[in-house]
Amino acid sequence: MNGRSIAGFALLPLAMLMVTPVWSQDAKSEATSRTTELLWPDGAPGAGGKKDGDLPELIFTRVASDLPTAAVVILPGGGYHGHAMGHEGYQFADWFAAMGIQSAICTYRLRGKGNDGKGYGHPSPMQDAQRAIQTLRARAKELNIDPERVGVIGFSAGGHLCSTVSTHFLDANSTAKDLIARVSSRPDFSILCYPVIAFDKPYTHRGSQQNLIGVNPDPKLIEELSNERQVTNDTPPTFIFHTAEDKVVPVENSLQYYLALQRNSVPSELHVFPKGRHGVGLARQLPGASQWPGLCQEWLSRLGMLPKS
């Protein structure tokens, strides 16, 4: 290989990359519809009201297909204080649709919104993301989804949430009255984009940590939600993308998570590009990092998540 390698992380030269990213196409033409539903129709657990911020939603982007498709839950970033719905939500719903993958953006609960202004910390965002995965899987026949091809993607703080639901699962409960609880919340694949991972470290994004678990959290909670420490061999196959120039969420977060995946023999792929600020999304027109959607598309194809041509 002519690319450079640092501590086992491959940096690929441009000439080696042969993929034309799907986002260069007219992605929206593939989406059949966009609909919004309440994630918890009967009220979310621990909800402090029924106003804006108390009612997480799923925003579905459906794809027409003769056969069941893969599906993905999208978790936009925003420091556990907001949702970057444009470049980390709707743009990715359209990107997945162009590949023949259905999606649901999850507007998980946040700090500072709802609950009479107090908002929500842990475990509410985790509960919402787990429920979103279970919902797609439990309603697979209705939505024309393959229940064994349901994944998750997250960005920044949404990437932390993505890593949380990739390391903290709800097992299927076959006797539950709630039909959605009868299926597992374990994702079949996980995509982390410039994710927050570690808590209580020099490279921790303090705003995300404080919004999720408070200013003076219990050390046990720090350990539980430092997800590089929670990886096991049951963590799903993972794709990670970061930029070395990211000063908001330093690349050490992704490096530590990748090393944990490798220690536990989890199939994983990490791409670190030298240029790019935090929050680049699809990274259109950004030299180097603009390759990551094509690399991710290839990875999804190797996992069997794309329709067979």
Long-range contacts (C-beta under 8 A, 24 or more apart in sequence): 7-255, 8-262, 9-255, 9-258, 9-270, 9-272, 10-270, 10-271, 11-272, 11-274, 12-271, 12-291, 14-288, 14-291, 17-291, 17-294, 17-295, 19-291, 19-294, 19-295, 19-297, 19-298, 20-294, 21-282, 21-290, 21-291, 21-293, 21-294, 21-297, 22-95, 22-98, 22-99, 22-293, 22-294, 22-297, 23-91, 23-95, 23-98, 23-282, 23-284, 23-293, 25-98, 26-98, 27-94, 27-95, 27-97, 27-98, 28-94, 28-97, 29-98, 30-63, 30-94, 30-97, 30-98, 30-100, 31-61, 31-62, 31-63, 31-93, 31-94, 31-97, 32-62, 32-63, 32-64, 33-60, 33-61, 33-62, 34-59, 34-60, 34-61, 34-62, 34-93, 35-59, 35-60, 35-62, 36-60, 39-106, 39-107, 39-128, 39-131, 39-132, 39-135, 40-128, 40-131, 44-109, 44-124, 44-127, 44-128, 45-124, 45-127, 46-120, 46-124, 46-127, 47-109, 47-114, 47-115, 48-114, 48-115, 48-116, 48-118, 48-120, 49-114, 49-115, 49-116, 51-114, 52-113, 52-114, 53-109, 53-110, 53-113, 53-114, 53-115, 53-119, 53-120, 54-109, 54-114, 54-115, 55-114, 56-106, 56-107, 56-108, 56-109, 56-128, 57-106, 57-107, 58-104, 58-105, 58-106, 58-107, 58-132, 58-135, 59-89, 59-93, 59-104, 59-105, 59-107, 60-102, 60-103, 60-104, 60-143, 61-93, 61-94, 61-96, 61-97, 61-102, 61-103, 61-104, 61-105, 62-102, 62-143, 63-97, 63-100, 63-101, 63-102, 65-100, 65-144, 65-307, 67-307, 68-140, 68-144, 68-145, 68-146, 68-149, 69-100, 69-101, 69-102, 69-144, 69-145, 69-146, 69-149, 69-307, 70-100, 70-101, 70-102, 70-145, 70-146, 70-149, 70-150, 70-151, 70-300, 70-305, 70-306, 71-101, 71-102, 71-103, 71-104, 71-136, 71-143, 71-145, 71-146, 71-149, 71-150, 71-151, 72-96, 72-101, 72-102, 72-103, 72-104, 72-150, 72-151, 72-152, 72-153, 72-191, 73-103, 73-104, 73-105, 73-106, 73-129, 73-132, 73-133, 73-136, 73-150, 73-151, 73-152, 73-153, 73-187, 74-103, 74-104, 74-105, 74-106, 74-153, 74-154, 75-106, 75-108, 75-129, 75-152, 75-153, 75-154, 75-155, 75-158, 75-159, 75-161, 75-162, 76-105, 76-154, 76-155, 76-158, 77-154, 77-155, 77-156, 77-157, 77-158, 77-159, 77-279, 78-110, 78-156, 78-157, 78-158, 79-156, 79-157, 79-205, 79-207, 79-208, 79-211, 80-110, 80-111, 80-121, 80-125, 80-157, 80-160, 80-207, 80-208, 80-211, 80-212, 81-110, 81-111, 81-112, 81-113, 81-119, 81-207, 81-211, 82-110, 82-113, 83-107, 83-108, 83-110, 83-158, 84-155, 84-156, 84-158, 84-279, 87-279, 87-281, 87-282, 88-155, 88-156, 88-158, 88-193, 88-279, 88-281, 91-281, 91-282, 92-153, 92-281, 92-282, 95-282, 95-293, 99-297, 99-300, 99-306, 99-307, 100-306, 100-307, 101-300, 101-305, 101-306, 102-143, 102-144, 102-145, 104-132, 104-135, 104-136, 106-132, 108-132, 108-161, 110-211, 111-211, 111-212, 112-211, 119-211, 121-211, 121-212, 121-213, 121-214, 122-212, 122-213, 122-221, 122-225, 125-161, 125-164, 125-212, 126-161, 126-164, 126-165, 126-168, 129-161, 129-162, 129-164, 129-165, 130-165, 130-168, 130-169, 130-170, 130-185, 131-180, 131-185, 133-165, 133-185, 133-186, 133-187, 134-170, 134-180, 134-181, 134-183, 134-184, 134-185, 135-180, 137-183, 137-184, 138-179, 138-180, 138-182, 138-183, 139-180, 147-183, 148-188, 149-188, 149-189, 149-304, 149-305, 150-187, 150-188, 151-187, 151-188, 151-189, 151-190, 151-191, 151-236, 151-305, 152-187, 152-189, 152-190, 152-191, 153-190, 153-191, 153-192, 153-193, 154-191, 154-192, 154-193, 154-195, 155-193, 155-194, 155-195, 155-279, 155-281, 156-193, 156-194, 156-195, 156-196, 156-205, 156-208, 156-248, 156-249, 156-278, 156-279, 157-196, 157-205, 157-208, 157-211, 157-212, 158-195, 159-192, 159-193, 159-194, 159-195, 159-196, 159-197, 160-195, 160-196, 160-197, 160-208, 160-212, 160-225, 160-227, 162-190, 162-191, 162-192, 162-195, 163-190, 163-192, 163-195, 163-197, 163-227, 163-257, 164-225, 164-227, 166-190, 166-227, 166-235, 166-236, 166-238, 167-227, 167-230, 167-231, 167-232, 167-235, 168-230, 169-234, 186-234, 186-236, 187-236, 188-236, 188-237, 189-236, 189-237, 189-238, 189-239, 189-300, 189-303, 189-305, 190-235, 190-236, 190-237, 190-238, 190-239, 191-238, 191-239, 191-240, 191-241, 191-296, 192-238, 192-239, 192-240, 192-241, 192-254, 192-257, 193-240, 193-241, 193-242, 193-281, 194-241, 194-242, 194-243, 194-246, 194-249, 194-254, 194-278, 194-279, 194-280, 195-240, 195-242, 195-249, 195-253, 195-254, 195-257, 196-249, 196-253, 197-226, 197-227, 197-228, 197-253, 197-254, 197-256, 197-257, 198-226, 198-227, 198-228, 198-252, 198-253, 198-256, 199-225, 199-226, 200-226, 201-226, 201-252, 203-249, 203-250, 203-252, 203-253, 205-248, 205-249, 205-253, 227-257, 228-256, 228-257, 228-259, 228-260, 229-260, 231-257, 231-260, 231-261, 231-263, 231-264, 231-266, 232-264, 233-264, 233-265, 233-266, 235-261, 235-264, 235-266, 236-266, 237-266, 237-267, 237-268, 237-303, 238-266, 238-267, 238-268, 238-269, 239-268, 239-269, 239-295, 239-296, 239-299, 239-300, 240-268, 240-269, 240-270, 240-271, 241-270, 241-271, 241-273, 241-289, 241-292, 241-295, 241-296, 242-270, 242-271, 242-272, 242-273, 243-272, 243-273, 243-274, 243-275, 243-276, 243-277, 243-278, 243-280, 243-289, 244-272, 244-273, 244-274, 244-275, 245-274, 245-275, 245-276, 245-277, 246-276, 246-277, 246-278, 247-277, 247-278, 248-277, 248-278, 248-279, 249-278, 269-295, 269-299, 271-295
